[in-house]
């Protein structure tokens, strides 16, 4: 007998509409003259992922040659481009080494910091959001 009471309650719960339920967010499809359901594709507006620039900061202790090698190794620049970036860092106090997605930029920063630390240099590198 107790089994029937539980089953009756469960059936009532399954068929009874819950109280205080928010309105259904799903759009009800239109029907055409033949009674067929016509679905309309609603494009989602998805914002593209933000870009981050990897910026190397100048200091008075890290050798310029080391900075050039790091830029070549971790940012894939040739000797001429790496030297130009190093000079920008030296003259302006900072320079952009590359622009990447957030995760890739964070990885590049970690790689540069780790290489500098292992070599005993205080070279600093950060990532900043690119503003358009």
Secondary structure, DSSP 8 states (H G I E B T S, - for coil): -HHHHHHHHHHHHHHS--TT-----S---EE-TTS-EE------------EEEEEEE--SSS-HHHHHHHHHHHH---HHHHHHHHHHHHHHSEEEEEEEEHHHHHHHHHHHHHHHHHHT---EEEEEE---
